[in-house]
Amino acid sequence: MALITDKLVVLDLEAPDRHAATRILAEALDSEGRVTDLDGFLADVRKREEQMPTGLPGGIGIPHARSAHVTEPSLVFGRTAGVDFGAEDGPATLIFLIAAPEGGGEEHLAILAKLARRLVRPDFRQSLHDAPDSAAVVDIVTREVVNQ
């Protein structure tokens, strides 16, 4: 299966805080059968988030976790008006939830590294803000992150 599909994109994400935003994105994983226990996975993400906030400069949130409840490496994207992920420069408007199986080796770190390298580029962030639909987001992420 693909790392990201149009079913793993939420263009109008509305959430009061990072936990609610992460839950909405994780529910997409659950709907697609990519997690076996939604609450168990969210507990793993929250535990990771407590170690260090996952907000990055430039309006980015990247909650992520390895979890026994994940069936395959997955990337979920959400676009929002702004949710606080703990970045010093303010709320995140682009959120990527990275989910990796517990025994998945370093794959999720490779995804995280590739994604982070792209997210420092203003043109990449802008293309995600401007994407008209889920298919466009999938194309951008596949071209710029997955296939690199």
C-alpha positions as CSV (number, residue, x, y, z in Angstrom):
1,M,0.0,0.0,0.0
2,A,1.0,3.6,-0.6
3,L,2.4,5.6,2.3
4,I,-0.2,8.3,1.7
5,T,-3.5,8.1,-0.2
6,D,-6.3,10.6,-0.7
7,K,-8.2,8.9,2.2
8,L,-5.3,10.0,4.4
9,V,-5.7,13.7,3.7
10,V,-7.9,16.1,5.7
11,L,-7.9,19.5,4.0
12,D,-10.2,21.3,6.4
13,L,-9.0,20.0,9.7
14,E,-10.8,21.8,12.6
15,A,-9.5,21.0,16.1
16,P,-9.2,23.0,19.3
17,D,-5.8,21.5,20.2
18,R,-3.0,19.1,19.1
19,H,-4.6,16.1,20.8
20,A,-7.9,16.6,18.9
21,A,-6.1,17.2,15.7
22,T,-4.0,14.1,16.1
23,R,-7.2,12.1,16.9
24,I,-8.9,13.3,13.7
25,L,-5.9,12.3,11.6
26,A,-5.5,8.9,13.4
27,E,-9.2,8.2,12.7
28,A,-8.3,8.3,9.0
29,L,-5.7,5.6,9.7
30,D,-8.3,3.6,11.6
31,S,-10.9,3.9,8.8
32,E,-8.3,2.6,6.3
33,G,-7.5,-0.4,8.5
34,R,-3.9,0.8,9.2
35,V,-4.2,0.8,13.0
36,T,-5.6,-2.1,15.0
37,D,-6.4,-0.1,18.2
38,L,-7.0,3.7,17.7
39,D,-6.8,4.6,21.4
40,G,-3.7,2.5,21.9
41,F,-2.0,4.2,18.9
42,L,-3.0,7.6,20.2
43,A,-1.5,6.8,23.6
44,D,1.8,6.0,21.9
45,V,1.7,9.3,20.0
46,R,0.9,11.2,23.2
47,K,3.8,9.5,25.0
48,R,6.1,10.5,22.2
49,E,4.7,14.1,22.2
50,E,5.4,14.3,26.0
51,Q,9.1,13.6,25.4
52,M,9.4,16.6,23.1
53,P,6.8,18.8,21.3
54,T,6.6,18.0,17.6
55,G,6.0,21.5,16.3
56,L,8.5,22.9,13.9
57,P,9.1,26.4,12.7
58,G,7.1,27.5,9.7
59,G,3.7,26.3,10.9
60,I,4.4,22.6,11.0
61,G,3.3,19.8,13.3
62,I,4.7,16.3,12.9
63,P,3.2,14.0,15.6
64,H,4.7,10.6,15.1
65,A,5.2,7.2,16.8
66,R,6.2,3.7,16.4
67,S,3.4,1.5,17.7
68,A,2.4,-2.1,18.0
69,H,-1.1,-0.9,16.8
70,V,0.1,0.2,13.4
71,T,-0.1,-2.3,10.5
72,E,2.0,-0.5,7.9
73,P,4.0,2.7,7.6
74,S,1.6,5.6,6.9
75,L,1.5,9.3,6.5
76,V,-1.6,11.4,7.2
77,F,-1.8,15.0,6.2
78,G,-4.0,17.7,7.7
79,R,-4.4,21.4,6.8
80,T,-5.8,23.7,9.4
81,A,-6.2,27.4,10.4
82,G,-3.8,26.8,13.2
83,V,-3.2,24.3,16.0
84,D,-0.5,24.7,18.7
85,F,2.1,21.9,18.5
86,G,4.6,23.7,20.7
87,A,6.7,25.5,18.1
88,E,8.2,28.7,19.2
89,D,6.9,30.7,16.2
90,G,3.3,29.8,16.6
91,P,0.6,27.3,15.6
92,A,0.9,24.7,12.9
93,T,-1.2,25.0,9.8
94,L,0.3,21.9,8.1
95,I,0.2,18.7,10.2
96,F,1.7,15.3,9.2
97,L,1.0,12.3,11.4
98,I,3.6,9.6,10.8
99,A,2.6,6.1,11.9
100,A,5.0,3.2,11.8
101,P,4.8,-0.4,13.0
102,E,6.8,-1.0,16.2
103,G,9.2,-3.5,14.6
104,G,9.5,-1.3,11.5
105,G,13.2,-0.5,12.1
106,E,14.3,3.0,11.1
107,E,11.8,3.4,8.3
108,H,9.7,6.0,10.2
109,L,12.9,8.0,10.9
110,A,13.8,8.0,7.2
111,I,10.3,9.3,6.4
112,L,10.6,11.9,9.1
113,A,14.0,13.0,7.8
114,K,12.9,13.3,4.2
115,L,9.7,15.2,5.2
116,A,11.7,17.6,7.5
117,R,14.1,18.3,4.6
118,R,11.2,19.3,2.3
119,L,9.4,21.3,5.0
120,V,12.2,23.7,5.4
121,R,11.5,24.8,1.8
122,P,8.9,27.6,1.6
123,D,7.8,26.5,-1.9
124,F,7.0,23.0,-0.6
125,R,4.9,24.4,2.3
126,Q,3.2,26.8,-0.1
127,S,2.3,24.0,-2.5
128,L,0.6,22.1,0.3
129,H,-1.3,25.3,1.4
130,D,-2.4,25.8,-2.3
131,A,-3.3,22.2,-3.1
132,P,-6.9,22.3,-4.4
133,D,-7.8,18.7,-3.3
134,S,-6.6,15.5,-1.6
135,A,-5.2,14.1,-4.9
136,A,-3.0,17.1,-5.3
137,V,-1.6,16.7,-1.8
138,V,-0.9,13.0,-2.4
139,D,0.9,13.9,-5.7
140,I,3.0,16.5,-4.0
141,V,4.0,14.4,-1.0
142,T,4.6,11.3,-3.2
143,R,6.9,13.3,-5.6
144,E,8.7,15.3,-3.0
145,V,9.0,12.9,0.0
146,V,8.1,9.3,-0.9
147,N,10.0,9.0,-4.1
148,Q,13.1,10.8,-3.0
